[in-house]
Amino acid sequence: WRHALQRGAKAGLDHIGIQVDSDAELNEIKTRLEAAELSMVTETGTTCCYAKLDKHWVQDPSGIAWETYHTLESAPTYSGVEHSEATVACCAPATEKIQFMSRK
């Protein structure tokens, strides 16, 4: 199946985030998700909010996206993009689309 998730599109629970303290912990979670044969989207060295991080996304049966991530360092701008204070609200949710595809 294919399912597109558009973050920040409607009110309610957007996603669940689990922050880990090390690459080893993030790799352990990835290994377990792969063993469960869950479709996964991996982002490495991405900038989100005010942090540079590595992360993995999966989606549960009810359609909720789960993000597991390890923060590598802080980022000087929100999501790595320069914005003027007048045009962007602080901590506004992203509206990027993430494609989830079945591994089977």
VMD Tcl script that draws the C-alpha trace (Angstrom):
set ca {
  {0.00 0.00 0.00}
  {1.00 3.57 -0.42}
  {0.10 6.26 2.02}
  {1.13 9.90 2.00}
  {1.27 11.63 5.34}
  {1.09 15.40 5.30}
  {2.35 16.74 8.61}
  {0.58 19.72 10.14}
  {-2.40 19.44 7.79}
  {-5.11 19.17 10.45}
  {-5.72 19.55 14.16}
  {-4.95 16.62 16.45}
  {-2.02 14.31 17.04}
  {0.56 14.99 14.34}
  {3.15 12.32 15.15}
  {4.95 10.70 18.07}
  {8.66 11.40 18.52}
  {11.14 9.30 20.47}
  {14.52 10.92 21.07}
  {17.52 8.70 21.81}
  {20.92 9.64 23.22}
  {23.24 7.83 20.79}
  {23.69 6.40 17.31}
  {23.83 2.94 18.89}
  {20.33 3.37 20.35}
  {18.98 4.69 17.04}
  {20.50 1.73 15.18}
  {18.97 -0.70 17.71}
  {15.52 0.77 17.10}
  {16.08 0.61 13.32}
  {17.06 -3.07 13.60}
  {13.89 -3.85 15.56}
  {11.68 -1.97 13.09}
  {13.29 -3.85 10.19}
  {12.75 -7.17 12.01}
  {9.07 -6.25 12.37}
  {9.02 -5.67 8.59}
  {7.65 -2.16 8.98}
  {7.99 0.24 6.08}
  {10.53 2.87 7.10}
  {11.73 6.25 5.85}
  {15.27 7.17 6.94}
  {16.65 10.71 7.01}
  {20.33 11.30 7.84}
  {21.89 14.65 8.60}
  {18.58 16.42 8.13}
  {17.69 19.72 9.77}
  {14.39 19.90 11.62}
  {13.32 22.74 13.90}
  {16.59 24.01 15.40}
  {18.51 20.72 15.26}
  {20.53 18.61 12.84}
  {19.64 14.96 13.31}
  {19.35 11.41 12.00}
  {15.91 9.84 12.13}
  {13.65 6.99 11.06}
  {9.90 7.23 10.43}
  {7.34 4.42 10.54}
  {3.57 4.43 10.59}
  {1.40 2.41 12.95}
  {-1.79 0.59 11.85}
  {-3.96 3.55 12.90}
  {-2.02 5.89 10.60}
  {0.03 7.69 13.27}
  {3.61 8.46 12.23}
  {6.35 7.53 14.71}
  {9.68 9.36 14.51}
  {12.79 8.03 16.26}
  {15.70 10.42 16.20}
  {19.16 11.26 17.49}
  {20.16 14.94 17.67}
  {23.64 15.51 16.23}
  {23.98 19.25 16.86}
  {21.98 22.45 17.03}
  {21.09 24.39 13.88}
  {21.26 28.19 13.69}
  {17.96 28.52 11.81}
  {14.56 26.82 11.94}
  {14.66 23.80 9.60}
  {17.88 25.13 8.07}
  {16.09 27.92 6.18}
  {16.47 31.67 6.70}
  {13.10 33.32 7.46}
  {12.06 36.80 8.42}
  {10.35 37.08 11.80}
  {7.31 38.67 10.16}
  {6.58 35.76 7.81}
  {7.11 32.65 9.90}
  {5.76 31.68 13.29}
  {8.24 30.07 15.65}
  {7.94 26.28 15.76}
  {5.26 26.10 13.06}
  {4.69 22.48 11.97}
  {6.21 21.29 8.72}
  {3.92 20.42 5.84}
  {6.26 18.09 4.00}
  {4.94 14.84 2.55}
  {6.49 11.55 3.58}
  {5.81 8.46 1.48}
  {5.40 5.14 3.27}
  {5.58 2.01 1.12}
  {5.09 -1.60 2.07}
  {8.17 -3.81 2.03}
  {6.11 -6.78 0.89}
}
mol new
graphics top color blue
foreach p $ca { graphics top sphere $p radius 0.5 }
foreach p [lrange $ca 0 end-1] q [lrange $ca 1 end] { graphics top cylinder $p $q radius 0.2 }
display resetview
